[in-house]
């Protein structure tokens, strides 16, 4: 077999052309970094809905690469999440927000269609080279870079890259093994039947419905999501020995569907059976390789935290890789990728595992507690907070990150109750709001400009903030007076901005610090810290 060694190039290699790898490649290219995407498959396989629920903050990320608006417009917007016990509604959640986002809280759209839209953006991006039928069979590192060996139909190809972003998905066992990663966790015994059903269900078209113990799936759960083109994603919890083919042959699948859609005409677009897992690698950074998405962590789908968290992984990775490669930050910055995103993955696993333990109790005592909670929730609003049908995806707060500067009064006190907006504290993703962008006649968005570099919003003189920031970095810096860009007052309200404050915002839109607007040394230190300059880190954080 022939072996082709490609000339060394300053191109980041992305392993995996799923939506997480696609997003990572597009974000790197947005920062001017050339990318080669490798995928073992012969081409795009657009099968089934898979991950369907795309969160508002992820739509913002996709909008930064020119895809968010199209995905949102093609998706189905739902603003209510109804939860039932048998045939009684327990509660209905609506989605509050601080500020005014350009996007709805969630849209439902099949992962396959999302991949098509991202492919279109990649095809229009000359810095990205996608190679199908390239199975990665070797990863070796040294002080200067990474050597990636691929098996292709034409023989082996050997690529050289400064860094690798591994997005090989949940089945990326070979990649994890090459990197020496453990992938510990747990699996849940019950399975879930997933069907994409095309039917006219009328009023269900703009809301998610979750049923505990309905008469048509006794002792188990059913989840119904609307999707585009009059399609509904229905998830049934089923026993571990469930046989989908036998259900099709016997007519049991049709009866199961008819219990939901009634006598309406319907079409099964796609169906599958899944067993859910909760697993996390022991490291998300191995030298010059950053591991992201399902290749790094797997969570149960209740709460839509899989694909959404994978996109947030690669946004975190992309700006840090870009800043290191462009010489705007030292390689020490990359150590914080593992610190921040493993903490995010651990939170997602804790949240979704708690949900699964409520959905699939592991003991008779746990079953009894669940029955008691659901019965009480029928009449006692206080009990409804104990009903766990999945806490919907949220961006992780980097409040404990070495890149975050704590504030004496803006303090993290824990996630707020469902349906309430979080306070603005260092580490949180800044709320979006309309702004007047200097030099542009159009109304823009805060998060649009936040993703262009280091942003400082100040209640004082922006020249002071800009001078303080540029004194410690060559990265792109923009300093703006809040009063100059916020004629409506929505931005100041969303930030809870107080006189004398300056807000230092990271390139991924997370608030790094709130400091006195006229304290140039504090501003400089906060900017240095968010860029991973170890001298600005607290003494208990590793370089």
C-alpha positions as CSV (number, residue, x, y, z in Angstrom):
1,X,0.0,0.0,0.0
2,X,1.3,3.4,-0.9
3,X,2.1,6.0,1.8
4,X,1.9,9.7,1.0
5,X,3.5,12.2,3.4
6,X,2.0,15.6,2.9
7,X,4.2,18.7,3.4
8,X,4.0,20.2,6.8
9,X,1.4,22.9,7.0
10,X,0.0,25.3,9.6
11,X,-3.4,23.7,9.2
12,X,-5.4,22.6,12.2
13,X,-6.7,19.0,11.7
14,X,-10.3,18.4,12.8
15,X,-11.2,14.7,13.1
16,X,-14.9,14.2,12.4
17,X,-17.3,16.0,10.1
18,X,-20.4,15.9,12.2
19,X,-22.0,19.1,13.4
20,X,-19.5,19.6,16.2
21,X,-16.5,19.1,13.8
22,X,-18.2,21.3,11.2
23,X,-18.7,24.1,13.7
24,X,-15.2,23.9,15.0
25,X,-13.8,24.1,11.4
26,X,-16.0,27.1,10.6
27,X,-15.0,28.9,13.8
28,X,-11.3,28.4,13.3
29,X,-11.6,29.6,9.7
30,X,-13.5,32.7,10.9
31,X,-10.3,33.5,12.9
32,X,-8.2,33.0,9.8
33,X,-6.9,29.6,10.6
34,X,-6.7,27.0,7.8
35,X,-8.4,23.6,8.6
36,X,-8.3,20.1,7.2
37,X,-11.4,18.0,8.2
38,X,-11.0,14.2,8.2
39,X,-13.9,11.8,8.3
40,X,-13.8,8.0,7.9
41,X,-17.2,7.9,6.2
42,X,-17.3,7.9,2.3
43,X,-19.6,10.9,2.4
44,X,-22.4,12.7,4.3
45,X,-25.1,10.2,5.5
46,X,-28.2,12.1,6.2
47,X,-30.3,9.6,8.2
48,X,-33.0,10.5,10.7
49,X,-33.5,13.4,13.0
50,X,-30.9,12.5,15.7
51,X,-30.1,15.7,17.8
52,X,-33.0,18.0,17.0
53,X,-33.2,20.7,19.7
54,X,-30.9,23.6,19.1
55,X,-30.5,26.1,21.9
56,X,-30.6,29.9,21.5
57,X,-27.0,30.4,22.5
58,X,-25.9,27.8,20.0
59,X,-27.9,29.5,17.3
60,X,-25.8,32.6,18.2
61,X,-22.6,30.6,17.7
62,X,-23.8,29.4,14.3
63,X,-24.8,32.9,13.3
64,X,-21.2,33.9,13.8
65,X,-20.3,31.6,10.9
66,X,-23.3,32.6,8.8
67,X,-25.7,29.7,9.5
68,X,-27.7,30.6,12.6
69,X,-30.4,32.6,11.0
70,X,-31.1,30.0,8.4
71,X,-31.2,27.2,10.9
72,X,-33.5,29.2,13.1
73,X,-35.8,30.1,10.2
74,X,-36.1,26.5,9.0
75,X,-36.6,25.1,12.4
76,X,-39.8,25.0,14.4
77,X,-39.9,27.4,17.3
78,X,-41.4,26.2,20.5
79,X,-41.8,28.5,23.5
80,X,-43.6,26.2,26.0
81,X,-42.7,22.9,27.6
82,X,-45.7,21.0,29.1
83,X,-45.3,18.2,31.6
84,X,-48.0,15.7,32.4
85,X,-48.6,13.0,34.9
86,X,-50.9,10.5,33.2
87,X,-53.6,12.7,31.7
88,X,-53.2,15.7,34.0
89,X,-50.9,18.7,33.2
90,X,-48.5,19.4,36.1
91,X,-46.9,22.6,34.8
92,X,-46.0,24.5,31.7
93,X,-42.7,26.3,31.4
94,X,-42.1,29.4,29.3
95,X,-38.6,30.7,28.7
96,X,-37.5,34.0,30.3
97,X,-34.5,35.9,29.2
98,X,-32.4,38.9,30.2
99,X,-32.0,41.3,27.3
100,X,-33.5,40.8,23.8
101,X,-32.1,37.9,21.8
102,X,-32.5,37.7,18.0
103,X,-33.4,34.0,18.4
104,X,-36.1,32.0,20.1
105,X,-35.2,29.9,23.1
106,X,-35.0,26.8,21.1
107,X,-35.7,25.5,17.6
108,X,-36.3,22.0,16.5
109,X,-34.7,20.9,13.3
110,X,-33.1,17.6,12.4
111,X,-29.4,17.2,12.8
112,X,-29.3,16.0,9.2
113,X,-30.6,19.4,7.9
114,X,-28.3,21.3,10.3
115,X,-25.3,19.4,8.8
116,X,-26.5,20.3,5.2
117,X,-26.6,24.0,6.1
118,X,-23.2,23.8,7.8
119,X,-21.8,22.0,4.7
120,X,-23.0,24.9,2.6
121,X,-21.1,27.3,4.7
122,X,-18.0,25.1,4.6
123,X,-18.2,24.9,0.8
124,X,-18.1,28.7,0.7
125,X,-15.0,28.9,3.0
126,X,-11.7,28.4,1.1
127,X,-9.8,27.9,4.3
128,X,-11.5,24.5,5.0
129,X,-10.5,21.3,3.2
130,X,-12.9,18.4,3.9
131,X,-11.7,14.9,3.2
132,X,-14.1,12.0,3.3
133,X,-12.9,8.3,3.5
134,X,-10.0,9.3,5.6
135,X,-10.0,7.0,8.7
136,X,-7.5,8.2,11.3
137,X,-5.4,5.2,12.4
138,X,-2.5,7.0,14.1
139,X,-1.9,10.1,16.2
140,X,1.7,10.9,17.3
141,X,2.9,14.1,19.0
142,X,6.2,15.9,19.6
143,X,7.2,19.3,20.8
144,X,6.5,20.9,17.4
145,X,3.2,19.4,16.3
146,X,1.0,16.3,15.6
147,X,1.4,13.6,13.0
148,X,-1.9,12.2,11.9
149,X,-2.0,9.0,9.8
150,X,-5.0,8.1,7.8
151,X,-6.2,5.0,5.9
152,X,-7.8,6.0,2.6
153,X,-9.0,4.0,-0.5
154,X,-5.8,5.1,-2.2
155,X,-3.4,4.1,0.6
156,X,-2.1,5.8,3.7
157,X,-1.7,9.6,4.0
158,X,0.3,11.2,6.7
159,X,-0.5,14.8,7.7
160,X,1.3,17.2,9.9
161,X,-0.6,19.8,12.0
162,X,0.2,22.2,14.8
163,X,-2.9,21.1,16.7
164,X,-5.8,18.6,16.4
165,X,-9.4,19.1,17.4
166,X,-10.9,15.6,17.9
167,X,-14.7,15.5,17.2
168,X,-15.0,11.9,16.3
169,X,-18.3,11.4,18.0
170,X,-19.6,8.8,20.5
171,X,-18.2,6.0,18.4
172,X,-14.7,7.5,18.4
173,X,-13.2,4.6,20.5
174,X,-10.2,4.3,18.2
175,X,-9.3,8.0,18.6
176,X,-9.8,7.9,22.4
177,X,-7.5,4.8,22.5
178,X,-4.8,6.5,20.4
179,X,-4.8,9.3,22.9
180,X,-4.7,7.0,25.9
181,X,-8.1,8.3,27.3
182,X,-10.3,6.5,29.8
183,X,-14.1,6.9,29.0
184,X,-15.7,5.9,32.3
185,X,-19.3,6.2,33.2
186,X,-22.6,4.3,33.4
187,X,-25.3,3.0,31.1
188,X,-29.0,2.9,31.7
189,X,-30.9,-0.4,31.4
190,X,-34.1,0.9,29.7
191,X,-34.1,1.7,26.0
192,X,-35.9,4.4,24.1
193,X,-37.8,4.0,20.9
194,X,-37.5,7.1,18.7
195,X,-39.8,7.7,15.7
196,X,-40.1,10.6,13.4
197,X,-43.8,10.8,12.5
198,X,-45.2,13.0,9.8
199,X,-48.8,13.9,10.8
200,X,-51.1,16.9,11.4
201,X,-51.3,17.3,15.2
202,X,-52.7,20.9,15.2
203,X,-52.1,22.7,18.4
204,X,-49.1,20.5,19.3
205,X,-47.0,22.3,16.6
206,X,-45.3,24.8,18.9
207,X,-44.8,23.1,22.2
208,X,-42.9,20.2,23.7
209,X,-44.9,17.6,25.6
210,X,-43.6,15.2,28.3
211,X,-45.8,12.5,29.7
212,X,-45.1,10.6,32.9
213,X,-46.9,7.2,33.1
214,X,-49.5,7.8,30.4
215,X,-52.1,5.1,29.9
216,X,-50.6,4.3,26.5
217,X,-47.1,3.7,28.0
218,X,-47.8,2.7,31.6
219,X,-45.0,3.0,34.1
220,X,-42.7,4.7,31.6
221,X,-42.4,8.0,29.7
222,X,-43.2,9.6,26.4
223,X,-41.7,12.8,25.0
224,X,-43.1,14.6,21.9
225,X,-41.2,17.3,20.0
226,X,-42.5,19.2,17.0
227,X,-40.2,19.4,14.0
228,X,-40.4,21.1,10.5
229,X,-42.7,19.8,7.7
230,X,-45.4,18.6,10.1
231,X,-43.0,16.0,11.6
232,X,-43.0,15.1,15.2
233,X,-40.2,13.3,17.1
234,X,-41.7,10.9,19.6
235,X,-39.5,9.1,22.2
236,X,-41.0,6.2,24.2
237,X,-39.2,4.7,27.1
238,X,-39.3,0.9,26.4
239,X,-38.0,-2.2,28.2
240,X,-34.4,-3.4,27.6
241,X,-35.6,-6.4,25.5
242,X,-37.7,-4.2,23.1
243,X,-37.6,-5.6,19.6
244,X,-38.4,-2.9,17.0
245,X,-38.6,-5.3,14.0
246,X,-41.1,-7.5,15.9
247,X,-43.2,-4.5,16.7
248,X,-43.3,-3.5,13.0
249,X,-44.2,-7.1,11.9
250,X,-46.9,-7.5,14.6
251,X,-48.6,-4.1,14.1
252,X,-47.7,-3.1,17.7
253,X,-45.7,-0.1,16.4
254,X,-48.8,1.1,14.6
255,X,-50.9,0.7,17.7
256,X,-48.3,2.6,19.8
257,X,-48.4,5.5,17.3
258,X,-52.2,5.5,17.0
259,X,-52.4,5.9,20.8
260,X,-50.9,9.4,20.3
261,X,-52.0,10.5,16.8
262,X,-55.5,8.9,16.9
263,X,-57.0,8.1,13.5
264,X,-55.1,10.8,11.6
265,X,-53.1,9.7,8.6
266,X,-49.4,9.4,9.5
267,X,-46.1,8.4,8.0
268,X,-43.0,7.0,9.8
269,X,-40.1,8.9,8.4
270,X,-37.4,7.2,10.6
271,X,-37.2,5.1,13.6
272,X,-34.5,3.7,15.9
273,X,-33.9,2.3,19.4
274,X,-31.3,3.7,21.7
275,X,-29.7,2.9,25.0
276,X,-28.5,5.9,26.9
277,X,-25.1,6.4,28.6
278,X,-23.3,8.9,30.8
279,X,-19.5,9.0,30.1
280,X,-16.7,11.5,30.3
281,X,-13.0,11.2,29.3
282,X,-10.4,11.7,32.0
283,X,-8.9,14.6,30.0
284,X,-10.2,16.8,27.2
285,X,-6.7,18.0,26.3
286,X,-3.9,15.6,25.5
287,X,-0.9,17.7,24.6
288,X,-1.7,19.3,21.3
289,X,-5.0,17.5,20.8
290,X,-8.3,18.9,22.2
291,X,-11.2,16.5,22.5
292,X,-14.7,17.8,22.0
293,X,-18.4,16.8,21.7
294,X,-19.5,13.2,22.0
295,X,-15.9,12.0,21.6
296,X,-15.3,13.6,25.0
297,X,-18.6,13.1,26.8
298,X,-22.0,11.4,26.3
299,X,-25.1,12.4,28.1
300,X,-28.7,11.2,28.1
301,X,-30.8,13.4,25.7
302,X,-33.3,14.7,28.2
303,X,-32.5,18.4,28.3
304,X,-30.9,18.6,24.8
305,X,-27.4,18.9,26.3
306,X,-25.5,16.7,23.8
307,X,-25.0,18.6,20.5
308,X,-25.5,21.9,22.2
309,X,-22.6,21.3,24.7
310,X,-20.5,20.0,21.8
311,X,-20.9,23.3,19.9
312,X,-19.9,25.2,23.1
313,X,-16.8,22.9,23.4
314,X,-15.5,23.8,20.0
315,X,-16.3,27.5,20.4
316,X,-14.1,27.4,23.6
317,X,-11.4,25.5,21.7
318,X,-11.5,27.6,18.5
319,X,-10.8,31.0,20.0
320,X,-8.1,29.6,22.2
321,X,-6.4,27.7,19.4
322,X,-6.7,30.8,17.1
323,X,-5.2,33.1,19.7
324,X,-2.3,30.8,20.3
325,X,-1.6,30.3,16.6
326,X,-1.9,34.0,15.9
327,X,0.6,34.8,18.6
328,X,-2.0,36.7,20.7
329,X,-1.8,34.3,23.7
330,X,0.7,31.8,25.0
331,X,0.1,28.0,24.8
332,X,-0.7,28.1,28.5
333,X,-4.2,29.3,27.5
334,X,-5.0,25.8,26.1
335,X,-4.7,24.3,29.6
336,X,-7.9,26.1,30.4
337,X,-9.9,24.3,27.7
338,X,-9.8,21.1,29.8
339,X,-10.5,23.0,33.0
340,X,-13.5,24.8,31.6
341,X,-15.1,22.2,29.4
342,X,-14.6,19.2,31.6
343,X,-16.4,21.1,34.3
344,X,-19.2,21.9,31.8
345,X,-19.4,18.2,30.8
346,X,-19.5,17.1,34.5
347,X,-22.4,19.5,35.2
348,X,-24.3,18.2,32.1
349,X,-23.7,14.6,33.2
350,X,-24.8,15.3,36.7
351,X,-28.0,17.1,35.5
352,X,-29.0,14.4,32.9
353,X,-28.1,11.5,35.2
354,X,-30.3,13.0,37.9
355,X,-33.1,13.2,35.3
356,X,-32.5,9.6,34.2
357,X,-32.6,8.4,37.9
358,X,-36.1,10.1,38.2
359,X,-37.2,8.6,34.8
360,X,-35.8,5.2,35.5
361,X,-35.6,4.7,39.3
362,X,-33.0,2.1,40.3
363,X,-34.7,0.8,43.5
364,X,-38.2,0.3,44.9
365,X,-37.6,3.2,47.3
366,X,-36.8,5.4,44.4
367,X,-39.9,4.3,42.5
368,X,-42.0,5.0,45.6
369,X,-40.5,8.5,46.0
370,X,-41.2,9.3,42.3
371,X,-44.8,8.2,42.6
372,X,-45.2,10.4,45.7
373,X,-43.7,13.4,44.0
374,X,-45.9,13.1,41.0
375,X,-49.0,12.6,43.0
376,X,-48.2,15.6,45.2
377,X,-47.4,17.7,42.2
378,X,-51.0,17.3,41.0
379,X,-52.2,19.6,43.7
380,X,-49.1,21.1,45.4
381,X,-47.2,23.7,43.3
382,X,-44.2,23.3,45.7
383,X,-43.8,19.7,44.7
384,X,-43.5,20.6,41.0
385,X,-39.9,21.7,41.5
386,X,-39.0,18.0,42.3
387,X,-40.5,16.7,39.1
388,X,-37.5,16.1,36.8
389,X,-38.4,15.7,33.1
390,X,-35.0,17.2,32.0
391,X,-33.6,20.7,32.7
392,X,-33.1,22.2,29.3
393,X,-29.7,23.0,28.0
394,X,-27.9,26.0,29.4
395,X,-24.5,27.5,28.7
396,X,-22.0,26.6,31.4
397,X,-20.9,29.4,33.7
398,X,-17.1,29.8,34.0
399,X,-17.3,31.3,37.5
400,X,-14.5,29.1,38.8
401,X,-12.2,29.4,35.7
402,X,-8.7,30.7,36.1
403,X,-9.7,33.1,33.3
404,X,-12.4,34.7,35.4
405,X,-11.9,37.6,37.8
406,X,-14.2,37.4,40.8
407,X,-16.3,40.4,41.8
408,X,-17.0,41.3,45.5
409,X,-20.8,41.7,45.0
410,X,-21.6,40.1,41.7
411,X,-21.4,36.6,43.1
412,X,-22.5,33.2,41.8
413,X,-25.1,31.7,44.1
414,X,-26.1,28.7,42.0
415,X,-28.4,28.1,39.1
416,X,-31.7,30.0,39.4
417,X,-35.0,28.1,39.5
418,X,-36.5,27.0,36.2
419,X,-37.9,29.9,34.2
420,X,-35.9,32.6,36.0
421,X,-33.2,34.6,34.4
422,X,-29.7,34.3,35.9
423,X,-27.9,37.3,37.4
424,X,-24.9,38.9,35.5
425,X,-21.8,37.7,37.3
426,X,-18.2,37.1,36.0
427,X,-18.2,33.8,34.2
428,X,-21.7,33.9,32.8
429,X,-22.5,34.2,29.1
430,X,-23.5,37.8,28.5
431,X,-27.1,38.4,27.6
432,X,-27.8,39.6,24.1
433,X,-29.3,42.9,23.3
434,X,-29.7,45.3,20.3
435,X,-27.0,47.9,20.0
436,X,-26.0,50.7,17.7
437,X,-22.6,49.7,16.3
438,X,-20.2,52.6,15.8
439,X,-19.6,53.3,12.1
440,X,-22.7,51.3,11.0
441,X,-26.1,52.6,10.2
442,X,-27.7,49.3,11.1
443,X,-28.8,48.0,14.5
444,X,-26.5,45.2,15.6
445,X,-26.3,42.7,18.4
446,X,-24.0,42.6,21.4
447,X,-23.0,39.0,20.9
448,X,-22.0,39.7,17.3
449,X,-19.3,42.2,18.3
450,X,-18.3,40.2,21.4
451,X,-17.1,37.4,19.2
452,X,-14.7,39.6,17.3
453,X,-12.0,39.7,20.0
454,X,-11.7,41.1,23.5
455,X,-14.5,43.5,24.2
456,X,-14.7,46.1,27.0
457,X,-18.0,47.9,27.7
458,X,-17.6,50.8,30.0
459,X,-19.7,53.4,31.8
460,X,-16.7,55.7,31.5
461,X,-14.2,56.8,28.9
462,X,-13.6,54.0,26.4
463,X,-10.1,55.3,25.6
464,X,-9.0,54.4,29.1
465,X,-10.3,50.8,28.7
466,X,-8.7,50.4,25.2
467,X,-5.3,51.7,26.4
468,X,-5.4,49.3,29.4
469,X,-6.3,46.3,27.2
470,X,-3.9,46.9,24.4
471,X,-1.1,47.4,26.9
472,X,-1.2,43.6,27.6
473,X,-2.2,42.0,24.3
474,X,-1.9,42.3,20.5
475,X,-5.2,40.5,20.1
476,X,-8.1,42.4,18.6
477,X,-9.6,44.8,21.2
478,X,-12.7,47.0,21.1
479,X,-13.7,49.3,23.9
480,X,-17.1,51.0,23.8
481,X,-19.1,53.3,26.0
482,X,-22.4,51.7,26.9
483,X,-24.2,55.0,26.6
484,X,-22.9,55.4,23.0
485,X,-24.3,52.1,21.8
486,X,-27.4,51.6,23.9
487,X,-30.0,54.3,23.1
488,X,-32.9,52.1,24.1
489,X,-31.3,51.3,27.5
490,X,-31.9,47.5,27.0
491,X,-28.2,46.7,27.1
492,X,-27.7,48.5,30.4
493,X,-30.7,46.9,31.8
494,X,-29.7,43.4,30.7
495,X,-26.2,43.8,32.2
496,X,-27.5,45.5,35.3
497,X,-24.8,48.1,34.6
498,X,-24.0,50.4,37.4
499,X,-22.2,53.7,37.3
500,X,-18.4,53.3,37.4
501,X,-18.3,49.8,36.0
502,X,-16.5,48.3,33.0
503,X,-17.4,44.8,31.6
504,X,-14.5,42.7,30.1
505,X,-15.9,40.1,27.7
506,X,-14.1,37.1,26.3
507,X,-14.2,36.2,22.5
508,X,-16.8,33.5,23.2
509,X,-19.2,36.1,24.8
510,X,-18.6,35.1,28.4
511,X,-18.1,37.9,31.0
512,X,-14.5,37.7,32.3
513,X,-14.6,40.6,34.7
514,X,-16.4,43.6,36.1
515,X,-14.0,46.2,37.3
516,X,-13.9,50.0,38.0
517,X,-14.0,51.8,34.7
518,X,-11.1,54.2,35.6
519,X,-8.9,51.5,37.2
520,X,-6.4,50.9,34.3
521,X,-4.3,48.4,36.2
522,X,-7.3,46.3,37.1
523,X,-8.5,46.4,33.5
524,X,-5.1,45.3,32.2
525,X,-4.9,42.5,34.8
526,X,-8.4,41.2,33.9
527,X,-7.6,41.2,30.1
528,X,-4.2,39.4,30.8
529,X,-6.0,36.9,33.0
530,X,-8.7,36.1,30.4
531,X,-6.0,35.4,27.8
532,X,-4.3,32.9,30.0
533,X,-1.2,34.8,31.1
534,X,-0.2,32.8,34.1
535,X,1.2,35.8,36.0
536,X,-2.4,37.1,36.2
537,X,-3.9,33.8,37.5
538,X,-4.7,33.1,41.1
539,X,-1.9,31.2,42.9
540,X,-3.9,28.0,43.2
541,X,-4.4,27.6,39.4
542,X,-1.9,25.5,37.4
543,X,0.0,27.0,34.4
